[in-house]
Amino acid sequence: MGGTSQQSQQSQTVSQPWQPAQGGLLNLINQIQGQMGNTGINPTEAGAFNQLQTNANAGNPYAGQIGGYANNLLGGGGANAQAGNVGDAYATLKGQLMPWASGAMGDPANNPALRQMLDVIGADTRNSINSQFAGAGRDLSGMNQQAIARGLAQGEAPVLLNAQQMGLGAANNLYNAGNTTSGILSGMNQTGLANQGVGVSAADQALQARNWGANQTLNIQQLMKSLPVNSIGALAQLLVPIAGLGGQTNSNASGSQTMSGAQQFGLLAGGLGSLFGGVSKSDRWTKTDVVRTDSKLPNGLNIYRFRYKGETQWHEGLMADEVAMVRPEAVKQTLLHSYVDYSLAVR
């Protein structure tokens, strides 16, 4: 895009191709002025802000639970809550095993039940062997005594061994039961902690749900404001360039001046900026089918061709994120959008 303006000595040139658009421009200006009253906070928006402020003043209703959860974790999260049970199980195991390990329970003098069982075995063995030797007329002989000794060994040894195995088995069972019980209690405790963690996320979701209505109201109100402004902007893209084509010049010198497409865009953008108070919605995310043109402003800013989302009309303009890096003073921020002041951006 480029153009050349010719100046001739003692000549006057008048061009007014904008005259057919003059009525539309006046109507456009009237519409812009009519929208000025929509820039403030209306009662509906004020009510939504008041609701948000009321919720904020009330504080987070789950702060106590969240704090308790944090304190619980800082204290170990109950990981050692079952240490007493584990210790008791070990103490019980030790109490059961030590008498066997020391040999005390293997001594019939310390184990009445074992003593009684061995006495019965000894009596039965002696009676059986003595009756056999008496019938043969050899009672009280040396062989009689040897037979009694072998019989006692064979009868009592299995009983003593079995008693020891039963004691060890009972101690192991008690130890395993203690561990199992501790594991179950610990699992329940960890499940409780996991539930508390889920509760933290649920608390945040509850707060979002509490403010959902007010936030939705603000979004709807913002949309209601932006729709007419976007429509006016679309009309401006059609009418203002036509108005900018005309003018009147008086000159006493001759010569020519060539303007690049970027310079022409800068002049046109400056005019648009003056007409709209100097600003234009320029967030990249509000646009689609964005294509960078071959032209740039003298300050190096790229000129793009694009459409606003939801519209079919093509536009040319700047991107707020790029302007912010070259002319940060030309970017204005609002709650939802970034706007470029073209009167500042084209300098």
C-alpha positions in Angstrom: 0.0 0.0 0.0 1.6 3.4 -1.0 0.6 6.8 -2.4 2.0 10.1 -3.7 0.6 13.7 -3.2 1.6 16.3 -5.9 2.0 20.0 -5.1 2.0 22.6 -7.9 3.0 26.2 -7.7 0.1 28.7 -7.3 -2.5 25.9 -7.5 -5.4 24.9 -5.4 -6.8 21.3 -5.3 -10.1 20.4 -3.6 -11.2 16.9 -3.2 -14.3 15.9 -1.2 -15.1 12.2 -1.8 -16.2 12.0 1.8 -19.3 14.2 1.3 -21.5 11.1 0.5 -20.4 9.6 3.8 -20.8 12.8 5.9 -24.3 11.8 7.1 -23.1 8.4 8.1 -20.2 9.9 10.0 -22.4 12.3 11.9 -24.7 9.4 12.8 -21.7 7.4 13.9 -20.4 10.2 16.1 -23.9 10.5 17.7 -23.9 6.7 18.4 -20.4 6.9 20.0 -21.5 9.8 22.2 -24.6 7.8 23.2 -22.4 5.0 24.4 -20.4 7.3 26.7 -22.9 6.8 29.5 -22.3 3.0 29.4 -18.7 3.2 30.6 -19.6 3.5 34.3 -20.7 0.9 36.7 -24.5 0.2 36.5 -26.6 -0.9 39.4 -26.5 -4.6 38.3 -22.7 -4.6 38.2 -22.5 -2.7 41.5 -24.7 -5.4 43.1 -22.4 -8.1 41.8 -19.3 -6.4 43.1 -21.1 -5.9 46.4 -21.8 -9.7 46.6 -18.1 -10.5 45.8 -17.0 -8.0 48.5 -19.4 -9.5 51.0 -18.1 -13.0 50.3 -14.5 -11.7 50.6 -15.2 -9.9 53.9 -16.7 -13.1 55.3 -13.3 -14.8 54.7 -12.8 -18.4 53.7 -15.3 -20.5 55.6 -13.0 -23.5 55.3 -9.9 -21.8 56.6 -10.2 -23.6 60.0 -10.3 -27.0 58.5 -7.5 -26.2 56.0 -5.4 -25.0 58.9 -6.2 -28.1 60.9 -5.1 -30.2 58.0 -1.8 -28.4 57.6 -1.2 -28.7 61.4 -2.0 -32.4 61.3 0.5 -32.9 58.5 3.2 -30.8 60.2 2.7 -33.0 63.3 3.3 -36.1 61.3 -0.1 -36.7 59.9 -0.8 -39.5 62.4 2.0 -41.6 61.1 3.2 -42.4 64.6 -0.3 -42.7 66.1 0.0 -46.5 66.3 3.5 -46.5 67.7 2.1 -47.5 71.1 0.3 -50.5 69.7 3.4 -51.7 67.8 5.4 -51.3 71.0 2.9 -53.3 73.0 2.9 -56.1 70.4 6.7 -56.2 70.6 6.6 -56.2 74.4 4.1 -59.0 74.4 6.2 -61.0 72.0 9.3 -60.4 74.1 7.4 -61.5 77.2 6.3 -64.7 75.5 9.7 -65.5 74.0 12.1 -64.7 76.8 11.1 -67.6 79.1 11.5 -70.1 76.3 14.8 -68.5 75.1 16.2 -68.6 78.7 15.0 -72.3 79.1 12.8 -71.4 82.0 9.6 -72.9 80.5 11.5 -76.0 79.5 12.1 -76.7 83.2 9.2 -78.8 84.7 9.9 -77.0 88.0 8.7 -73.7 86.4 5.9 -75.2 84.3 3.2 -77.0 86.5 1.4 -78.3 83.4 4.5 -79.8 81.9 5.5 -81.3 85.3 2.1 -83.0 85.6 2.2 -84.4 82.1 5.7 -85.7 82.6 4.7 -87.3 85.9 1.9 -89.2 84.2 4.2 -90.4 81.4 6.8 -91.5 84.0 4.2 -93.4 86.1 2.7 -95.1 83.1 6.1 -96.1 81.7 7.4 -97.5 85.0 4.3 -99.5 85.6 4.3 -101.0 82.2 8.0 -102.0 82.2 8.1 -103.1 85.8 5.1 -105.5 85.2 6.8 -107.0 82.2 10.1 -107.6 84.1 8.2 -108.9 87.2 6.4 -111.5 85.1 9.8 -112.7 83.9 11.2 -112.7 87.4 13.7 -110.0 86.6 12.2 -107.0 88.3 14.6 -104.6 89.9 17.4 -106.0 87.7 19.8 -103.7 85.8 18.0 -104.3 82.5 14.8 -103.3 84.3 16.3 -99.9 85.1 17.7 -99.4 81.6 14.4 -100.2 80.0 12.6 -97.7 82.3 15.2 -95.0 81.4 14.7 -95.6 77.6 11.0 -95.6 78.0 11.0 -92.3 79.9 13.2 -90.7 77.3 11.0 -91.9 74.4 7.8 -90.8 76.2 8.8 -87.4 77.6 11.0 -86.0 74.8 8.2 -85.4 72.3 6.1 -83.8 75.0 8.8 -81.3 75.9 9.5 -80.5 72.2 5.9 -80.0 71.4 5.4 -77.8 74.4 8.2 -75.5 73.2 6.9 -75.4 69.6 3.4 -74.6 70.9 4.7 -71.7 73.0 6.8 -70.3 70.1 3.8 -70.6 67.7 1.5 -68.8 70.1 4.0 -65.9 70.6 4.4 -65.5 66.8 0.6 -65.5 66.3 0.3 -62.8 68.9 3.0 -60.7 67.3 1.4 -61.1 63.8 -2.0 -60.2 65.3 -0.5 -57.0 66.8 1.0 -56.0 63.4 -2.2 -56.7 61.6 -4.2 -54.6 64.0 -1.7 -51.7 63.8 -1.8 -51.9 59.9 -5.6 -51.7 59.9 -5.7 -48.8 62.2 -2.9 -47.0 60.3 -4.8 -47.6 57.0 -7.9 -46.0 58.4 -5.9 -43.1 59.6 -4.3 -42.6 56.2 -7.7 -42.8 54.5 -8.9 -40.0 56.8 -5.9 -37.8 55.8 -6.6 -38.5 52.1 -10.2 -37.4 52.7 -9.0 -34.2 54.2 -6.8 -33.6 51.2 -9.9 -34.0 48.9 -11.7 -31.6 51.2 -9.2 -28.9 50.5 -10.0 -29.1 46.7 -13.7 -29.3 47.4 -13.5 -26.2 49.6 -12.0 -24.2 46.6 -14.7 -25.5 44.3 -17.3 -24.5 46.8 -15.9 -20.9 46.9 -16.0 -20.8 43.1 -19.6 -22.0 43.1 -20.5 -19.3 45.7 -19.2 -16.5 43.4 -20.4 -18.0 40.2 -23.6 -16.0 39.9 -21.9 -12.7 40.5 -19.1 -13.4 38.1 -21.5 -14.5 35.4 -23.4 -11.3 35.9 -20.3 -9.2 35.3 -19.4 -11.2 32.2 -22.9 -10.7 30.8 -22.8 -7.0 31.5 -19.4 -6.7 29.8 -20.7 -8.5 26.8 -23.7 -6.2 26.6 -21.4 -3.2 26.6 -18.9 -4.6 24.0 -21.5 -5.6 21.4 -22.6 -2.1 20.4 -19.0 -0.8 20.6 -17.9 -3.5 18.2 -20.7 -2.6 15.8 -19.7 1.0 15.9 -16.1 0.0 15.3 -17.1 -2.0 12.2 -18.9 1.0 10.8 -15.9 3.2 11.5 -13.6 0.9 9.5 -15.9 1.5 6.5 -16.7 5.2 6.8 -13.5 6.8 8.2 -11.1 5.8 5.4 -13.5 7.3 2.9 -13.6 10.5 4.8 -9.8 10.6 5.0 -9.4 10.6 1.2 -10.5 14.2 0.7 -9.0 17.5 1.6 -7.9 20.9 0.3 -4.4 22.1 -0.3 -2.9 25.5 -1.2 0.7 25.8 -2.2 3.2 28.2 -3.8 5.8 25.5 -4.5 6.0 22.5 -6.7 7.1 19.0 -5.8 5.9 15.6 -4.8 5.9 13.5 -1.6 5.6 9.8 -1.5 4.1 8.0 1.5 4.5 4.3 2.2 1.5 2.1 3.0 2.7 2.1 6.6 2.8 5.9 6.7 -0.6 6.1 5.3 -1.8 3.6 7.8 -0.2 5.7 10.6 -2.0 8.8 9.5 -5.3 6.9 9.2 -4.8 5.2 12.5 -4.1 8.5 14.1 -7.3 9.8 12.7 -9.2 6.8 14.0 -7.6 7.3 17.4 -8.8 10.9 17.6 -12.3 9.9 16.6 -12.6 7.2 19.2 -10.9 8.9 22.0 -7.6 7.3 20.8 -8.2 3.7 21.7 -9.0 0.4 19.9 -9.5 -3.1 21.2 -6.3 -4.9 20.3 -6.0 -8.2 22.2 -4.6 -10.9 19.9 -7.1 -13.5 21.4 -10.1 -11.4 20.2 -9.0 -11.9 16.6 -9.0 -14.7 14.1 -7.4 -15.3 10.7 -4.5 -13.1 11.7 -2.0 -12.4 8.9 1.0 -10.0 9.1 1.2 -7.7 6.1 4.4 -6.5 4.4 4.0 -3.0 5.9 5.4 -1.7 9.2 5.1 1.6 11.0 8.2 3.8 11.1 8.8 2.7 14.7 9.0 -0.9 13.6 5.5 -2.1 14.7 4.0 -4.8 12.4 0.6 -4.2 10.7 -1.8 -7.1 10.6 -4.8 -8.0 8.7 -7.5 -9.9 10.7 -11.1 -10.4 11.6 -12.6 -10.1 15.0 -14.0 -13.4 16.3 -17.7 -13.7 15.4 -17.4 -11.2 12.5 -16.9 -11.4 8.8 -15.4 -7.9 8.2 -11.7 -7.7 7.6 -9.6 -5.1 9.4 -6.0 -3.9 9.5 -4.3 -2.8 12.8 -1.8 -3.5 15.5 -1.5 -6.1 18.2 -1.5 -4.9 21.9 1.2 -7.3 23.0 3.7 -5.9 20.4 2.7 -2.3 21.0 3.4 -2.9 24.7 7.0 -3.7 24.0 7.6 -0.6 21.7 5.1 1.9 23.0 4.0 0.7 26.4 2.3 4.0 27.2 -0.1 3.4 24.2 -1.6 0.2 25.8 -4.6 0.6 28.1 -5.8 -2.2 30.3 -9.4 -3.0 31.4 -10.9 -5.9 33.3 -11.3 -8.0 30.1 -9.4 -6.3 27.2 -6.3 -4.5 26.2 -6.7 -1.4 24.1 -4.2 0.5 21.9 -4.1 4.3 21.8 -3.3 4.7 18.1 -2.5 8.3 18.5 0.5 7.2 20.7 1.3 4.0 19.0 2.1 5.5 15.6 4.7 8.0 16.9 
